[in-house]
Amino acid sequence: MSTLPELKAIGNKSFVAGDFSKAAKHYTNAIDQFGPDPVLLSNRAQCWIKLSEWQKALTDAELGLRQNSTVKIEIKLLFRKGVALQAIGDSGLAISCFERVLALDPNNKEAQNALEQSSLPKLKKVRLENEVRIPLEVVDTLPLKYRSIVEGSFQSNYSNAHEELLEAQRAAEELFGGPAGIASELIHPEDHRPTDEKLQSRLKQCILDINRLCDEDRLQLIDSLAFLSENDFIDLLTVTGLSTEMFEAFLKQLIREPPNTTTKLLLSKLLLLPDIPRFELTLLMCDSLLLRRLKAYLSTHNLLDTLSSRLYEQLFP
């Protein structure tokens, strides 16, 4: 008869190999023989998550939490319970689980990210200015008449995802690769010189591919935008549009501590965003927790008065 550690090791081996069904069977054998061990229940819950068996994952996580376990295992069980709850549509209880994880482990990145995702506001029906009704019809491609409304003026001409990634990397390397990068040569907080065509093109590329940039390059992109003139800033985002990823990266850079020259420049750019096409839609998709952090940050540093009444109402309805 195999021991508990042996059965657990066999299950772990199957899990690492990507055979989650087999791993779950091994963990089940161990639980049947040795009882509801919280480690085994946590591992099996993770198998069910990988297999999208959300109810089974929830059952195992809840059973595991009723056992005596270490804080480390309790954190895992709480997180996996939250994931299962989120998947079956119970965002309220999922958020509670992620918050309990962070109470035990404030630096838990997975829980922080999951909490942000769980707190995304649901889309609500709004009437935008210059509303255009698009008739429903099955078509191979969106008619040009409506394509510009949905996609903006930029039309992608990439041939495949690999080329997109390479182009994003090239743009980021050229902008942020070091002292020789064109951003360091052309963008200075002292003069706000108009950007040349090459820099404008590279900035546009990075904005459009922001989801492909690493965190460091995202921060440098936002810093670069801070030092643009107001006209260049508006012209650039009018062409690219303002994606949710871009706006959230902008806010995260804005609320860093302590405030500095770049912070003030970003705040001045924030005031221009209501004039960017589809800003209202971007706000609907923005992380509500991030907006609350923005409000707290501006209040702490006595900066709320810098917002126009229109922008204040849009950001903090």
N, C-alpha and C positions, 0 to 999 in steps of 0.2 A: 504493500500500500504506500502510495506516495505521500510525502509530508506536505504541509501547507506551503512552505517556501518553495518546494519543488514544483507544485502545481502552479503557484504564482509565477515562477520563472518561465514555465512552459507557456503560460498565457501571455506573458510579456514578450516572449520571443515571437509569437504569432502576431502580436500587435505591432511590433517594430517592423515585421515583414509585410504589414499592410493587410493581413488576413484577419479582419476584425470579427467576422462571424466565428471563426475558429477560436480566436482569443476569448470571445464571450463564452464559448462552450467550456473552455478550460477553467475560466473563472467560476462558471456555474458549477462545475464538478467540485471545485475547491469549497465553494459555499455550501453545497449539499453535504459535504463530508465534515466541514469544520465550523459551520454556522455562519451567520451574517457578519463577517469581518469587514470593518469599514474601508480598509484598503482595497479589498477585492470588490466591494460594491462600488467604490469610486472608479476603479479600473473598468469594471463592466459598464458602468454608466457612460464612460468615455467611449467604449465600443459602440454602445447604442447611439450615441451622438454621431459618431462617424458613419453609422448605418442609417441615420435619420429616423431612428426608432425613438421618437421624442418621449412618448408616454412611458416606455420602459426605462429610459434614462431618468425621467423624473421619479419613477417609483424607486429605483435603486439609490438615487441621491437622497431621497427623503428617508429611506430605510437606513442608509449609512449615517445620516445625521442623528438618528435616534440611538446609535451605538456610542460607546466610549472611544474617542479617537484623539489623536494629537491635533494641535491647532493647524498644523500643516495640512493634514488630511481633511479637517473641517473646512478649510479654505477651498480646497479642491472640490469637495462635495457641494458647497454653497455655490461655487461658480458654475458647476455643471448643472445644478438645479436651475440656476438662472438662465443658462443657455437653453435648456429644455422648455422652460416656461415661455421664454421669448419666442421660441419656434412655434409653440402651439397658440400664440397670440395673447398671452397674459403678461403684457408689458409691465403692469403695475407691480406684480409679485416678483417679476424678473429684476426690476430696478431695486426692489428691497433686498434681494439676494446679493446683487453686485455691491450695494451700499454696505451690507454686512461684511462682505469680503474686504472692502476698503477700510472698514473699522478695525479689522484684524490685521490687515496688511496694507497700509496707506499707499505704498509704492507699487502695488500690483498693477502692472501695465494692462494685462488682459481685462481685468475688471474695469479699469478706467476707460478703456476703449469700448467695452461692452456697454457700460453705463451711458457713454456718449451716444452710441448707436440706439440704445433703448429709449433715449430721451428725445430722439428726432421728432419734431412735431408732425402730426398727421396733416396731409394736405387739406386745406379747407377751400370751399368755393368762394372765390372773390371775383369782382368785376374790375378788370384792369382798364386803364385809359385806352382809348382807340381799340376797343375790343373787336376782334375779327372772328366770326364764326366760320369754321372750316367744315364743309359738308362731309359726311361719312361715305366713303366709297372705297372699294378694294382696288388698289392700283399697284403697279410694279414699282413706281417711283413717285415721290411727292411732286405734284406740279410746281413749276417754278414760281407761280403766283403766290403759293403758300410756303415754299421752301425758305424764302428769305425771312419770313416771319418766325419760323421755328428755329432755323439754324443761324440766323444773322447773315452778315455779308460774307463771312469766311466760308469757303468751300474746301473741304479736305481733298487732297489729291494723292494721298498715300496709296501705294500699291499693296502693302501688307503690313502686319503688325511689327515684323522685324525691322523694316525700314523706319517705321515710326519711332521705335525705341532708339535706334541708332541716331536718328536725327535729333531726338530729344537730348541724348547724351552729348552729341556734338555741340548743340546749342548751349547746354549747361557748362561744358568744358570751356567753350570759348568765352562765355560770360564770366564764369566763376573759377576758372582753372588756376589763376595766380596773378602775379603782378603784370604779366603781359596781356591779360584779358582785356577786351575792349571796354568792359564795364569800368574797370579801375582807371582806364585812360580818359573816359568821356564823362563819367558821372561824378560830380563833386557837389557837396552840400553848399559850397560857397556861391556857385554861379548859376546853377540850373540851366546850363546851356541846352539849346535844342538838340535832340538826339539825331545822329546821322542815320541814313537809310539802313546801313548794315546793322547797327545796334537795334534799331526799331524792329528789324526783321527777326533778330535773335531773341529779343524780349518777347515778341509775339509768339515765336515758336515755343519758348519755355512756358508761357501762359497757357497755350493750348495743350501742352503736354505736361501740365503740372502734376498730374497723378502718376507720372513716370519718374519724377524727380525725387531724389533722396531728400530727407528733412533739411540737411545743411544747404543744399542748392535751393530749396524752396525759400528758406530764410533769406538767402542772398538775393534771390529774385525779388522778394518783397522790399528788401532794402534798396535795391536798384530802382524800383518803381517809386519809392519815396522821394528820390532825388530828381525825378523828372519834373519838368514844368507842368503846370496845370493843363495847358493845352495838349501837350504830348501825352499826358496821362489819360485824358478824356478820349483823345483820338485813338490811342492804342486799345483801350477797353471797349470802345465803340465798335472796333473791328473784331476783336476776339470774343466779346461778350464777357460776362462775369460769372464763372461757374461757381458752384457751391464750394468745391475744393479750394479754388482761388480765394474766395471771400473768407473762408475759415482760416486759411494760412495767413491772410492779411490781418485778421483779428488777433490770432495767436501772437503774431509779431508785434502788434500794436500794444498789447496788454502786458508785455514783458516788464520786469522790474530790474533796476529802477528806470523811470522815464528818462529819456535822453533826447538829443537833437533829432534822431531818426523818428522817435516816437511822436514828436511834435509835427514832423513832416507827414507822417502817416495819418495823423489826426486831421491834418488839413486836406489830405486826399480822401479821407472818409466822408468829409462834407460834400465831395463831388459825386459820390456814388449814386445818389438818387437820380442823377441825370444819365446814368448808364442804362442802355436798353435791358429790359427784363430784370431790373434790380428787385422788383417786388417778388418775382418768382424765386429768385435766389434766396431771398429772406425766408420764404416759406419752407425751404429745404434746409436752412441753416440749423446747426445744433443749438437747441434752446439753452443748454447749459453754458455754452460758449457766450451766448448773448447776455446771460445773467452775469457771467464773469466780467464781460465788458462793462456792464452797467456798474458793477461793484468797483471795478478799477477806476472808471471815470469819476465815480463819486468819491472814492478815497483820495484821489489827487485833485479834487475840485475842478474837474474838467467837463462836467455835464453841461455847464452853461455855454460851452463852445459849440454844442450841437444846435442846429436850427430846430424849431418846433416841429417842422415837417419830418426831419430825420429822426428826432427823438420818438415821435409817435410811430414811425415805421419800425424802428429797432426794438422799442419797448411798448408794444400795444397794451 
